[in-house]
Amino acid sequence: MVVICNNLTISMNALVKIHLHSFKYTSSTINGIILGNISKNQNTKDDPTLKIQDIIPLFHTNTLSPMFEVAMIQIEEYCKVKNLDILGYYHANQNLTNELDPEPIAKKIADKLYNELHSMCFLMVTKIDADNYPIGLAAMERQSVEQWRSNKNIIGVDITENAFQVDDIKLIISQSLKDRLIFDFEDYLNDPTKDWLENKKVLIK
Amino acid sequence: MTSEIEEFENFEKKINGSRSFNWTTVRDTLRFLRKSKFRKSHLVSNYGYTLVVEYANKLDSNEKWDTIEQVLVASLDSDEIDKAQTLLDILIKQFGQSSIRASRLKGMILESKGEIQSAIEIYTNILEKYPADSMSMKRQITIFTSQGNYTKAIQLLNQYLQIFMVDFEAWLELSSLHLRLLAYKNAQFCYEEIILNAPINYIFYVKYAEITYSLGGSDNYILALKYFTHSLELNPPVIQNQDDNSIQIPTNLTSIYGIIMSIFSYCQQNAGNINKLKDSQLKLMEWSQNQLTSITERYNPTYLPIVNSFIKTTKINN
């Protein structure tokens, strides 16, 4: 059985990367793959917790099958090396007016992952405003085939790795934005020197 | 020869590097951005606003108004509506309420505020007076796009294209709307028009190939293969610079990967049977694999294990 996870935590690095990606391409649809670990609770009846450790940014124009397949093959290999699991997918619509209604391609990809993974999450990037401060992400719940709805779950931010507070996120984003250091798979296709898998340069120390 | 991107990066460095506000650098950067049509809204609204507000009298009169318009649009892009409103007031003071260009900007400000109905009214009024005002037509289409009403946007854009058939940017927009609805067949048609308009730009062949591949099926994989290959003829992986013999970084990895994927998927479709492939296609596969390895070795050696395992996964011979 597939579990759409209700228990989610995200590391600061992953959170910052998602938002940097969306800020870099403000006028476009952006998307990417979510990586991390699944921790099973002692009590087997509880849902497992998805611990989001990292994300890999993919596209900022159109997402078309051939390059998506190439990216997925490489990400699977990368996960093996890094001992991580593919946990799901994030997406930001081009328009702000319908930011919680995923574009068709997002639903299609989310469904595909839903059919292949044991537990997964699908996050939509939203405005960082009062409703959604300071995460700017909404977890989606699957209703039926290619139907997803925001489930208003709170996503926990895991700040154990570094000294930053969650409230610092806006500051971190605006500082890193200056250099536009995040690169997605599409950037890599146009310039093979770009580090799309790890994006080491944007990691917070 | 420096590319436009490099030229822009130089400007960006100069602006970020100078401690105090250097109005000539900012002016030149904005001038360059107007010409090259790069969309660098944060930069333009940040520095440009100071330029047009504090250094307005240093700009010569023709350039001044163009610059104000440019900064206004950029500030809308960066969600700084107040700045845009201030700039609009300056423009209206100069050109009056009846100016078409100024009222179009007013419409755009209303759009950002979410007052869509008033914005539509402004554009409709302009079009009643000047039915061929393509900019206002485009604004109307954008409104529907931004509302998520893609079907209506497509319908209007089709009407627009019946009049302005050679506007290939409009064809690009139409194809991206179709792609958003996953209507690959229609998007493919748009790219046929675009390629007719711009037959030597490699990127459109790449896109055409990607869309064709997305349609799926043996025939489409082979067609995609041809277009990927042609785009590599126009933009090959190794370009020697004539001036200093240096080699440019390859920018068309999509097509190299595309060739591998097309042949791989074609074989998968035909139960792994490679006998149907021509010798030339097998050679193409080998060439692409070699290119991929040598590009990765040269530009990003840490990725070599990942790329090698990709090549292994997509192998067809056994």
Contacts between the chains, C-beta under 8 A, distances in Angstrom:
chain1	res1	chain2	res2	distance
A	26	B	41	7.2
A	26	B	77	7.2
A	26	B	78	7.9
A	27	B	39	6.7
A	27	B	77	7.1
A	29	B	180	7.8
A	61	B	176	7.8
A	62	B	176	6.4
A	62	B	179	4.8
A	62	B	180	7.9
A	62	B	207	7.9
A	62	B	210	7.9
A	64	B	179	7.7
A	64	B	210	4.1
A	64	B	211	6.4
A	64	B	213	7.2
A	64	B	214	4.9
A	65	B	210	7.6
A	65	B	213	5.9
A	65	B	214	4.4
A	65	B	216	7.7
A	66	B	209	7.8
A	66	B	210	5.5
A	66	B	213	4.5
A	66	B	214	7.2
A	66	B	224	7.3
A	66	B	257	7.2
A	66	B	258	5.4
A	66	B	261	4.6
A	66	B	262	7.3
A	67	B	210	6.7
A	67	B	254	6.2
A	67	B	257	6.6
A	67	B	258	7.6
A	69	B	261	6.1
A	70	B	257	4.7
A	70	B	260	8.0
A	70	B	261	6.1
A	70	B	310	7.0
A	73	B	310	5.3
A	73	B	313	5.3
A	73	B	314	7.2
A	74	B	306	5.2
A	74	B	307	7.4
A	74	B	309	7.9
A	74	B	310	5.4
A	77	B	305	7.7
A	77	B	306	5.2
A	77	B	309	4.6
A	77	B	310	6.9
A	77	B	313	7.8
A	78	B	306	5.9
A	81	B	305	7.3
A	81	B	306	7.6
A	94	B	180	7.9
A	95	B	145	7.4
A	95	B	146	5.3
A	95	B	147	7.6
A	95	B	148	5.8
A	97	B	146	6.1
A	97	B	147	5.9
A	97	B	148	6.0
A	98	B	148	4.3
A	101	B	148	7.0
A	103	B	180	5.8
A	104	B	180	6.8
A	104	B	181	6.2
A	104	B	182	5.0
A	105	B	180	7.3
A	105	B	182	6.5
A	108	B	182	7.2
A	177	B	42	7.9
A	178	B	16	7.3
A	188	B	253	7.2
A	189	B	253	4.4
A	189	B	254	4.7
A	189	B	257	7.3
A	190	B	251	5.0
A	190	B	252	8.0
A	190	B	253	7.3
A	190	B	254	7.9
A	191	B	249	5.9
A	191	B	251	6.6
A	192	B	249	6.9
A	192	B	250	6.4
A	192	B	253	5.9
A	192	B	295	5.3
A	192	B	296	6.7
A	192	B	299	4.3
A	192	B	300	5.5
A	193	B	249	6.6
A	193	B	299	4.8
A	193	B	300	5.7
A	194	B	300	7.9
A	195	B	300	7.6
A	197	B	303	7.3
A	197	B	306	7.2
